[in-house]
Amino acid sequence: MAKLVESVGVACGAPWGAENPVSVLSTLWRKPNFSFHPWEFGGYLPDSDIHPMYPEYIKARDAYPKKTCIWSGNGFIEPKRIPVKVDSGYSDQHKKLGGKSLKTKNIRSATPRGFAEAVFLYNS
């Protein structure tokens, strides 16, 4: 899928980025361009933020750690980080998100909203 994202971005002449948590993608394809934790972009969300779909699982302003890698190209600009405070060094959402249900998979794979906002601002 990551190679398809790259192919479409190149074919369209658009900056592109593929997001994935730390995985074997680095071994199977190539090293990521950069990595981040969601809290590092939480400052793009308002102080009054709560997650619109999963407030009981995803902390407000994406204030949780989860190392995520970005493979990018074709002029993609890495956004400036505007971090927020994290309560602890670990995310407690994993305690709540065991199992293999579709809901769990959707929550765990949700793109951090602060990062998405930052990418939009820097690459549109």
Sequence and secondary structure as in RCSB ss.txt:
>XXXX:A:sequence
MAKLVESVGVACGAPWGAENPVSVLSTLWRKPNFSFHPWEFGGYLPDSDIHPMYPEYIKARDAYPKKTCIWSGNG
FIEPKRIPVKVDSGYSDQHKKLGGKSLKTKNIRSATPRGFAEAVFLYNS
>XXXX:A:secstr
 HHHHHHHHHHHT  EEEEEESSTHHHHT   SEEE GGGGGGGS TT   SS TTTS GGG S   EEEEEETT
           SSSS SHHHH  S  HHHHHHHH   HHHHHHHHHHH 
